[in-house]
Amino acid sequence: MGGCGMAAKASQGVVRRGAVHWQVDNLSVDDGSIFPTSIGANPQLSIYGIVNRQAQQLVRRLGGREVGLA
C-alpha cells in the first residue's frame, strides 16, 4: 500500500481522481496501492469497493454509457 498514492496535485501523488496516472492518461491504478498507507485492517472490502467504482468510471469514460457492476 502507498506505492501509487492518489493526490490533488501531480507533485503530491502518482494518480489523480479516478485513479488515472498523472502523466499517462490511459493508465489507471485499481488496487490498494492508491491508499496513502496501510489502513490497519484487512483492506479487501475497501479495495473491492474502489475497484468497482473505478471500473464503472472507466466504462463511462471509454464507452460513454452507464453500467452497474455490483
C-alpha positions as CSV (number, residue, x, y, z in Angstrom):
1,M,0.0,0.0,0.0
2,G,1.1,3.5,-0.6
3,G,3.0,2.8,-3.8
4,C,0.8,4.9,-6.1
5,G,-0.9,7.4,-3.9
6,M,-3.9,9.5,-5.1
7,A,-3.4,13.2,-4.8
8,A,-4.9,16.5,-5.9
9,K,-1.6,17.6,-7.5
10,A,0.9,15.7,-9.6
11,S,3.7,16.8,-7.2
12,Q,2.0,15.1,-4.3
13,G,1.0,11.7,-5.8
14,V,1.1,9.3,-8.7
15,V,-2.6,9.2,-9.6
16,R,-5.4,11.8,-9.7
17,R,-9.2,11.5,-9.2
18,G,-10.4,8.3,-10.9
19,A,-7.1,6.6,-10.2
20,V,-5.7,7.8,-13.5
21,H,-2.0,8.3,-13.7
22,W,-0.9,12.0,-13.8
23,Q,1.4,11.6,-16.8
24,V,-0.2,8.7,-18.7
25,D,-3.9,9.2,-19.4
26,N,-4.7,5.7,-20.4
27,L,-3.1,4.2,-17.3
28,S,-5.2,3.7,-14.2
29,V,-4.2,2.1,-10.9
30,D,-7.0,0.0,-9.5
31,D,-5.7,-1.7,-6.3
32,G,-4.7,-1.0,-2.8
33,S,-1.6,1.0,-3.8
34,I,-3.6,4.2,-4.1
35,F,-4.1,4.2,-0.3
36,P,-1.7,6.6,1.3
37,T,-0.6,4.0,3.9
38,S,-1.8,0.8,5.4
39,I,-5.3,1.2,6.9
40,G,-4.5,-1.1,9.8
41,A,-7.1,-3.8,8.9
42,N,-7.7,-6.2,6.1
43,P,-8.4,-3.8,3.1
44,Q,-10.1,-6.4,1.0
45,L,-13.6,-4.9,1.0
46,S,-12.3,-1.3,0.6
47,I,-10.3,-2.4,-2.4
48,Y,-13.3,-4.2,-3.9
49,G,-15.4,-1.0,-3.5
50,I,-12.7,1.2,-5.0
51,V,-12.1,-1.1,-8.0
52,N,-15.9,-1.4,-8.6
53,R,-16.2,2.4,-8.7
54,Q,-13.1,2.8,-10.9
55,A,-14.3,0.2,-13.3
56,Q,-17.7,2.0,-13.7
57,Q,-15.9,5.2,-14.4
58,L,-13.6,3.5,-16.9
59,V,-16.6,2.1,-18.8
60,R,-18.2,5.6,-18.8
61,R,-15.0,7.3,-20.0
62,L,-14.3,4.7,-22.7
63,G,-17.8,3.8,-23.8
64,G,-19.8,6.8,-22.9
65,R,-22.5,4.8,-21.2
66,E,-23.6,4.0,-17.6
67,V,-23.1,0.5,-16.2
68,G,-23.8,-1.1,-12.8
69,L,-21.2,-3.7,-11.8
70,A,-22.4,-4.6,-8.4
